[in-house]
Amino acid sequence: MSTPPEGLPIYRVVTGPDDATFCRRVSELLTLGYQLHEGPSVTFDGASVIVAQAVLWPTR
């Protein structure tokens, strides 16, 4: 498939608390065919750990 399914963009950044829901969201994108772009960014907002993970649709 040369483009992401369902009209999704080729570049996505997934953010959220570092929990099972976040991991499932990233896992679903990987299952669709996205690839991780670099490692995640992690910060602490004073209450919980927040994660950001960029994913790219392979163009070749």
C-alpha positions as protocol buffer text, in pm:
chain_id: "A"
residue {
  index: 1
  type: MET
  ca { x: 0 y: 0 z: 0 }
}
residue {
  index: 2
  type: SER
  ca { x: 156 y: 331 z: -103 }
}
residue {
  index: 3
  type: THR
  ca { x: -57 y: 557 z: 117 }
}
residue {
  index: 4
  type: PRO
  ca { x: -186 y: 515 z: 471 }
}
residue {
  index: 5
  type: PRO
  ca { x: -533 y: 362 z: 507 }
}
residue {
  index: 6
  type: GLU
  ca { x: -848 y: 560 z: 581 }
}
residue {
  index: 7
  type: GLY
  ca { x: -697 y: 890 z: 467 }
}
residue {
  index: 8
  type: LEU
  ca { x: -454 y: 903 z: 758 }
}
residue {
  index: 9
  type: PRO
  ca { x: -153 y: 1136 z: 723 }
}
residue {
  index: 10
  type: ILE
  ca { x: 192 y: 998 z: 644 }
}
residue {
  index: 11
  type: TYR
  ca { x: 336 y: 1159 z: 960 }
}
residue {
  index: 12
  type: ARG
  ca { x: 177 y: 1126 z: 1302 }
}
residue {
  index: 13
  type: VAL
  ca { x: 275 y: 1219 z: 1654 }
}
residue {
  index: 14
  type: VAL
  ca { x: 100 y: 1020 z: 1924 }
}
residue {
  index: 15
  type: THR
  ca { x: 101 y: 1174 z: 2272 }
}
residue {
  index: 16
  type: GLY
  ca { x: -42 y: 1082 z: 2607 }
}
residue {
  index: 17
  type: PRO
  ca { x: 23 y: 942 z: 2950 }
}
residue {
  index: 18
  type: ASP
  ca { x: 267 y: 650 z: 2957 }
}
residue {
  index: 19
  type: ASP
  ca { x: 6 y: 380 z: 3003 }
}
residue {
  index: 20
  type: ALA
  ca { x: -143 y: 77 z: 2829 }
}
residue {
  index: 21
  type: THR
  ca { x: -376 y: 296 z: 2621 }
}
residue {
  index: 22
  type: PHE
  ca { x: -83 y: 490 z: 2476 }
}
residue {
  index: 23
  type: CYS
  ca { x: 104 y: 167 z: 2400 }
}
residue {
  index: 24
  type: ARG
  ca { x: -203 y: 23 z: 2224 }
}
residue {
  index: 25
  type: ARG
  ca { x: -240 y: 337 z: 2011 }
}
residue {
  index: 26
  type: VAL
  ca { x: 120 y: 315 z: 1892 }
}
residue {
  index: 27
  type: SER
  ca { x: 92 y: -62 z: 1844 }
}
residue {
  index: 28
  type: GLU
  ca { x: -219 y: -19 z: 1627 }
}
residue {
  index: 29
  type: LEU
  ca { x: -32 y: 225 z: 1401 }
}
residue {
  index: 30
  type: LEU
  ca { x: 259 y: -17 z: 1371 }
}
residue {
  index: 31
  type: THR
  ca { x: 15 y: -295 z: 1279 }
}
residue {
  index: 32
  type: LEU
  ca { x: -129 y: -71 z: 1005 }
}
residue {
  index: 33
  type: GLY
  ca { x: 221 y: -33 z: 856 }
}
residue {
  index: 34
  type: TYR
  ca { x: 362 y: 284 z: 1014 }
}
residue {
  index: 35
  type: GLN
  ca { x: 724 y: 281 z: 1131 }
}
residue {
  index: 36
  type: LEU
  ca { x: 868 y: 444 z: 1441 }
}
residue {
  index: 37
  type: HIS
  ca { x: 1055 y: 767 z: 1375 }
}
residue {
  index: 38
  type: GLU
  ca { x: 1343 y: 789 z: 1623 }
}
residue {
  index: 39
  type: GLY
  ca { x: 1279 y: 718 z: 1989 }
}
residue {
  index: 40
  type: PRO
  ca { x: 1003 y: 858 z: 2206 }
}
residue {
  index: 41
  type: SER
  ca { x: 1017 y: 1186 z: 2394 }
}
residue {
  index: 42
  type: VAL
  ca { x: 929 y: 1162 z: 2760 }
}
residue {
  index: 43
  type: THR
  ca { x: 847 y: 1432 z: 3015 }
}
residue {
  index: 44
  type: PHE
  ca { x: 691 y: 1459 z: 3358 }
}
residue {
  index: 45
  type: ASP
  ca { x: 407 y: 1707 z: 3408 }
}
residue {
  index: 46
  type: GLY
  ca { x: 418 y: 1701 z: 3787 }
}
residue {
  index: 47
  type: ALA
  ca { x: 160 y: 1424 z: 3812 }
}
residue {
  index: 48
  type: SER
  ca { x: 238 y: 1165 z: 3544 }
}
residue {
  index: 49
  type: VAL
  ca { x: 484 y: 1069 z: 3272 }
}
residue {
  index: 50
  type: ILE
  ca { x: 380 y: 1197 z: 2928 }
}
residue {
  index: 51
  type: VAL
  ca { x: 514 y: 1032 z: 2613 }
}
residue {
  index: 52
  type: ALA
  ca { x: 529 y: 1147 z: 2250 }
}
residue {
  index: 53
  type: GLN
  ca { x: 614 y: 908 z: 1967 }
}
residue {
  index: 54
  type: ALA
  ca { x: 638 y: 1007 z: 1601 }
}
residue {
  index: 55
  type: VAL
  ca { x: 552 y: 750 z: 1334 }
}
residue {
  index: 56
  type: LEU
  ca { x: 598 y: 766 z: 957 }
}
residue {
  index: 57
  type: TRP
  ca { x: 430 y: 586 z: 673 }
}
residue {
  index: 58
  type: PRO
  ca { x: 700 y: 418 z: 462 }
}
residue {
  index: 59
  type: THR
  ca { x: 708 y: 587 z: 121 }
}
residue {
  index: 60
  type: ARG
  ca { x: 933 y: 335 z: -51 }
}
